[in-house]
């Protein structure tokens, strides 16, 4: 009988500790949703297999790279990879965190890409943190003119003003952990430049 009472006591303690951990994870997720988010920039990584991360102006594109991009343009496809950089500021006095996110990137209300970040994101109290969304899409879907000059101008200017012209936004839906299960947050967060 004494052993059963001791075992019951340890089971109750374990359940209380587990429920405290669950409550803290839910609170961290709520604080994450209260953070101030913005798109801090877009970094183009490659177009049609050409590494363009080094390009600062149109004159930085060599003839071979221009021919590769032009060839892809002539074939009617321009596969592009970029990072949409998200900045989050935690105004709270406690840690804000989530277990991962589902994300979507839109331009002028058209969804161009979606994906997941399968890792925990922590934002310390009073601090900012950044995380990239790696986006892959066909750049020709954005430009109606299909003009190589328009596309090259876009490549060389990833400014916030250019992002606002494109009406780029990200929508993230955080996940939080409850016990051993990952649960989606009830609402998505829309982020703009």
N, C-alpha and C positions, 0 to 999 in steps of 0.2 A: 504494500500500500504506500509506503514512504517513497519507494522508487517511482511509482506512478505519479505521485504528487510532484516530485522533483522533475520528472520528464515533462509533465504538463506545464510547470513553471517555465522551463526552457523553451518549449514550443510557443508559449504566449510571448515571451521576450523576443524570440526570433520573428514572430508575426508583427510585433510592434516595430521592431527595427526595420523590417522590410517595408511596412506601410509608411514609415518616416522617409525612407529612401524614395518611394514612389511619389510622395507629396513633394519632395524637393525637386524631383525631375519635372513634375507638372509645373511647379513654380518657376523653374528655370526656363521652361518653354513659354510660359506667360510673359516673363520678362523679355525673352527674345522677341516676341511679337510687339512689345512696347518700344523696341529700339528704333532709332531714326536711320532709315535706309536711303541710299542713293546709288545710282550708276555713276561710278567715278571715272569711267572711261572704257573704251573698247580698243583692244589690241589685235590687229589683224596678224595672223600667224602665217597662213599660206593661201594662195589662190592657184587653182589648177596644178597643184603640186609644187609650185614655186614658193620658196621661203621668202616672205616679204616683210618679216619682222624688222629688218634693218632699213627699210625704205622710209626716208623722211620727206622726199619730194619726188616728182615724176622723173627727174634727171638721175635718180639713184637706180632706176630700173635699166639693166643692161639689155642689149639687143636680143640675146638668147632668151632671157626672161620675158621680154615683150613678145617674142615670137611664140613662146609656149602659151602665154595668156591669150594672145591673139588667135592661136589655133583652137584653143578651147572655146573661145568666144564664137569662132566660125562654126564650130560643131554644135552650138546652141546650149552648152553647159559650162558653168563656171563654178566648180566646187570650191567652197571657201571654208576655212577654219578660223575662228576668232575667239578671243576671250572677252566676255562681258564682265568687267570688274565691279563687284558689289562692295560697297562700304557700309558698315553698320556701326552706329554709335550707341552704346549702352548708357542711358541716363540714370539708371537705377543704382542703388547702393549695394546690390548683390549681383552675383554672377548671372549672366543670361546664357542659355545653351540649348541646343537641340541635337538630336541624334543623327539628323540628315535632312535633306530636302528633295522634293520634286520641283522642277523648275520649267518655265516656258519663256521664250523670248518672242516678243511681238514687234512689228514695225507697221505703223499705220493700221492698227487693229488686225493685222494678218499674222497668224502664228507661223514662225519660220523654223523653230526648233524647240525641242524639249529634252529633258534628261533628268539625271539624279546626281546628288552628291551623297555618297554612302559613308560619310564619316561625321563624327561629332564636330560641331562648331561652337566654340566657347568665346564669349565676349566679356571681359572683366569689367567690373563696375567703373563707370566714368571713362572708359577706354573705347577705342575704335578697333575694328578688325575688318579685314578685307578677305573676300574669297571670290575666285573666278568661276564663271559658268563657261565651259568649253562648248562652243556652238559650231555646228557644221550644217551648211545649207548651200543652195545654189544661188550665187550672187545675182545671176540674171533675173531671178524672181523679183528683185528689188527695183532694178532699173528698167523702165519702160522704153527708153531710147536705145538701149544696148550699145551705147557709144563707148568706145574704149577710152576716150578722153574723160567722160563722166566717171567711169569706173576707176581710172587712175587717179583722178582728183579725189575721189572718196578714199582710196587707199592711202593717199598721202596726208589726209586731214581727218583724224579721228577726234576732233575737238568736240566739246559739249554742244557748241552751236550746231555743228553738223549732225550730232546725235539728235538734237531737238528737231531739226528739219526732217529727219527720218522718223520722228515720233517713236523712238525706240523705248521699250519698257520691258521689264522682267516681272514675272509673277512667280512667287515662290510659295510652296506649301510645306511648312516645317513638319518634321516627325519628332515625336518624343517617345521615350521608352517607359513602359509601365510594366514593372516586373521584368520578365524576359521578352515581352512583346513590343514591337514597334507600332505606334499608332499615329495616324495623320492628324494634324491640327484641324480644327473645325473650319477654319477660314484661311484663304490665301492672302498674301501680302503683295501689293502692286508697288513696283519700284521704278522710278523715272530718274533721268539725269539731274 
